[in-house]
């Protein structure tokens, strides 16, 4: 895929300057993960409301560098309303892109702006911190609900 660096820089700067969903909630239906980097200023909390097999809402807050803030901002609006399977597909393709592997750009939308991170290994942690939080929360949701399904099947 041919990247227009100026266009992608604009996407990143817009999501850094005006991050989407950058506010936490006290709603107990949200799972949350605190994530911090050892090598950068990134120290964020990501919250997700996952219910009935869908990512209903994602939000975050904290202090983070440009790459971390922008990538997490894009994550919040990209995953909102997606099924667990769709969210996992998006996260999987994002991780492939970040690590320089073949990926499906169509599912990533604005997240493709981070394709260049694959050439900057020191920025991978910044570009994936919010995404790793979502992976953990989805894994927990699946574990919790697979045991619920097993209980239902045994009744």
N, C-alpha and C positions, 0 to 999 in steps of 0.2 A: 504494500500500500504506500502510495506517495504522500508524504506529509508536507503540508504547508506550515513551516515553523511559526510564522506570524499568526496564523489562524489558531493554532493550538496554544500558543502563548496567550492569546486573548481569552480563550476558554479557561485556561488555568488562572489567569489574573482575575477574571470576572468571578470565578468560584472562590478565590482567595479573598478578594475585596468585599464580595457580597455572598458569603456562604449560605447555602440553602439549609434549612432545618437545623440551624446552629442555636439550639436552646433545649435544655433538658426539661423533663416533666417529672412530677411527683407521682404520676399514675402508676399504681402497683402492677398493672398488666404488662408493663415494659420490663424486659430483661435488660441488663446492662453489663458492660465490660469497661474496666479502666485499663487503658493501655499507655505505656510510657516507653520511651526510647532511651537506650544507654548512650547513644551517639549524637543525639539531636535534642532540640527543645521540646519535642513532641510529648505531650502529656494530656491525653484526651479521654473522655468517657463517651462511649457510643451506647445508645439505647435503641431497642427495637421492640415493636409490638408485633409478635407473630401469633396469629390466631387462625384457626380453621384452615391450616395449611397455606396461609398467605402472609407475606410480609406487609402488614397494614401500615406501618409507619417506621421510619428510621430517623434518628436525630443524634446530635453530638454537641459537645462543648469542651472547652479547654484551651490550652495554649499549644500552638503547633506551627511548624514552618509552612511556607507557601505550598509545597508539594503535598504535604500531609493534609492541610486544611482543604485545598482544592480537590484532592482525590476523594476525601471523605464526603465533601459536599456533593460531588457528582454521584457517589455511592448512594447517598440518601434519597435522591430523586430518581435514580436509576432502578433501585430495588423496590421502591414503594409500589404496592399493589400487585407485586409479582407472586406467583406461587413459589413454594419452596424449590421445586425442580427448576423453574425459570431462574430464580435467584442463584442457585448452585451453578447453573450453566453460565450465567454472567460472571460470577466470581471465578469459576474455573478458567474461562477465556481471558479474564483480566490477568490472572496469575500467569497464564501461558505467555501473554503479551509482555508482561513485566520481566519475564525471564528469557525473552528472545525466542520463544517457541511459536510455531504456527497457531493462529487463533482466528476466531470468527469476528471480524470487525463490526459486522452488522448488529450483533447483540450488545456491543459495548457503547454505542452512541458516542457521547462526548468523552467518555473514558479513554478513547483512543488517543486523546491528547497526551497521554502518559507513555506512549510507545517508546519514546526516546530514553526513558528511564532504564531500559534494558542495557543501554550503553554506559550507564552511570551506576555501577553496583552499589556505591555508597548511598544512593538515593532510594534504593529498593525498599528499605525499611520504612522510609517516609511515605512512599507511595502505596504501601500495603497495610499500614497500621490500622486504619479503620476497617479495611476489608478483612483482616484477620479477626477483628472483633466480631464482625458479622458471621464469619465462618464458625467461630466458637458458639455463638448464640444459636445458629441454625443447627449445628451438631447437637447441642443440648436439647433443643426443641424436638429433634428427630428421636433422640434417645428416650426422652420423656414420653413421647407419643407412640413409639414402638412398644414400650412396656404397657401403655394404656391399651393398645390394640391386642396385645397378648392376653391381658386380663379379660378383655371383652370376649376373645375367642375361647377362653377357658370356661366361661360361664354357661 
